[in-house]
């Protein structure tokens, strides 16, 4: 039985026990997802030059209404934003519905883990971090026979740094 499958079962069981039927934003210290995160972190160790962060991020789940102005529709997978990373709080927000048994949803977590490794790297222009996260996400999905549904033109156009990003 794969580590991701085992963690998915444990996560699903823990999610029901801890969160019940609460429909609003749910906070989750990464512990129930820790085995999945560690497997994704090991993959990133082998497939990226980014160093691991000192601590695991906090993971929270939220409906799309919690995104507010944070979501950038040009930087989404398919037709919606599926996850965001807040470096100041080291928090990944996964947008529900989300399932640890869905490889595309897992790839969103992987994408946000890339951002968790990136603080301090090219911070003058945070949007410049997106292409690397999408490339690694694409590689992870491709290994599972899945194509990444992302608008590469939009990623390229919105990930460049302008003068206002590097000069006060």
C-alpha positions in Angstrom: 0.0 0.0 0.0 1.5 3.3 -1.0 2.4 6.0 1.5 0.1 8.5 -0.2 -2.8 5.9 0.0 -2.1 5.2 3.7 -1.9 8.9 4.5 -5.1 9.6 2.5 -7.0 7.0 4.6 -5.6 8.5 7.8 -6.3 12.0 6.7 -9.8 11.2 5.7 -10.5 9.5 9.0 -8.9 12.4 10.9 -10.7 15.0 8.9 -14.1 13.5 9.8 -13.1 13.1 13.5 -11.7 16.6 13.9 -13.8 18.6 11.6 -17.1 16.8 11.4 -19.5 18.7 9.2 -18.1 22.2 9.6 -18.5 24.0 6.3 -16.4 27.1 7.0 -12.7 27.7 6.9 -10.9 24.9 8.7 -7.4 25.1 10.1 -5.2 22.1 10.1 -1.7 21.8 11.4 0.0 19.7 8.8 0.3 16.6 11.0 -2.5 14.6 9.4 -1.0 15.4 6.0 2.5 15.1 7.2 3.2 11.7 5.5 1.9 13.1 2.2 3.8 16.3 2.6 7.0 14.3 3.4 6.6 12.2 0.3 6.1 15.3 -1.8 9.1 17.0 -0.1 11.2 13.9 -0.9 10.1 14.2 -4.5 11.1 17.9 -4.5 14.5 17.0 -3.0 15.1 14.7 -6.0 13.6 17.0 -8.7 14.5 20.6 -7.7 17.4 22.5 -6.4 15.4 24.2 -3.7 16.3 23.5 -0.1 13.7 22.2 2.3 12.1 24.7 4.7 13.0 24.3 8.3 9.4 23.5 9.3 6.4 22.0 7.7 3.8 24.6 6.7 0.4 25.0 8.3 -2.3 23.7 5.9 -5.8 25.1 6.0 -8.8 24.4 3.9 -11.2 27.0 2.7 -13.9 27.6 0.2 -13.2 30.0 -2.7 -14.9 32.9 -0.9 -11.9 33.1 1.5 -9.6 34.0 -1.4 -10.9 37.6 -1.7 -8.5 39.7 -3.7 -5.6 37.1 -3.3 -6.7 34.9 -6.1 -5.3 35.7 -9.6 -7.5 34.1 -12.2 -4.6 34.1 -14.7 -2.6 31.9 -12.3 -5.0 29.1 -11.8 -5.3 25.5 -12.8 -8.3 24.9 -15.0 -10.9 27.4 -14.3 -10.2 28.2 -10.6 -7.5 29.0 -8.1 -6.9 25.8 -6.1 -4.3 26.9 -3.6 -2.3 29.8 -2.2 0.8 30.2 0.0 1.3 33.0 2.5 5.0 33.2 3.3 4.6 35.4 6.3 2.6 32.8 8.2 4.0 29.8 6.3 0.4 28.8 5.6 -0.9 26.9 2.6 -4.6 27.3 1.9 -6.1 24.6 -0.2 -9.4 25.5 -1.8 -12.2 23.0 -1.3 -13.3 20.7 -2.6 -9.8 19.0 -2.2 -8.9 15.4 -1.8 -5.6 13.7 -1.0 -6.7 10.8 -3.3 -6.9 13.1 -6.4 -3.4 13.5 -8.1 -4.4 17.0 -9.4 -5.2 18.1 -5.9 -2.0 16.6 -4.6 -0.1 18.5 -7.3 -1.6 21.8 -6.0 -0.2 20.9 -2.6 3.2 20.2 -4.3 3.0 23.6 -6.1 2.4 25.4 -2.8 5.2 23.4 -1.1 7.5 24.7 -3.8 6.5 28.2 -2.7 7.2 27.2 0.9 10.8 26.4 -0.1 11.2 29.7 -2.1 11.1 32.4 0.6 14.2 34.4 0.5 14.7 33.4 -3.1 13.7 36.2 -5.6 11.5 37.9 -3.0 11.7 41.2 -4.8 9.1 39.8 -7.2 7.0 37.0 -5.8 5.2 36.4 -9.1 8.6 35.3 -10.6 8.4 32.2 -8.4 5.3 30.9 -10.3 7.0 29.4 -13.4 9.3 27.1 -11.3 6.3 26.0 -9.2 4.3 25.2 -12.3 7.2 23.4 -14.0 7.7 21.1 -11.0 3.9 20.6 -10.7 3.8 19.7 -14.4 6.7 17.2 -14.1 5.1 15.5 -11.1 1.7 15.2 -12.9 3.4 14.0 -16.1 5.0 11.1 -14.2 1.5 10.0 -13.4 0.3 10.4 -17.0 -1.7 13.6 -16.3 -1.3 16.9 -18.2 -1.3 20.2 -16.3 -4.2 22.4 -17.3 -2.6 25.9 -16.9 -2.3 28.9 -19.2 1.4 29.1 -19.8 1.1 32.4 -21.7 -0.6 34.0 -18.7 2.0 32.5 -16.4 4.8 34.0 -18.5 3.2 37.4 -18.9 2.3 37.8 -15.2 5.5 36.4 -13.7 7.8 39.0 -15.0 9.2 41.7 -12.6 8.4 45.2 -13.4 10.4 48.3 -12.3 7.9 48.8 -9.4 8.7 45.3 -8.1 12.5 45.9 -7.7 12.7 49.6 -7.1 10.8 51.6 -4.4 
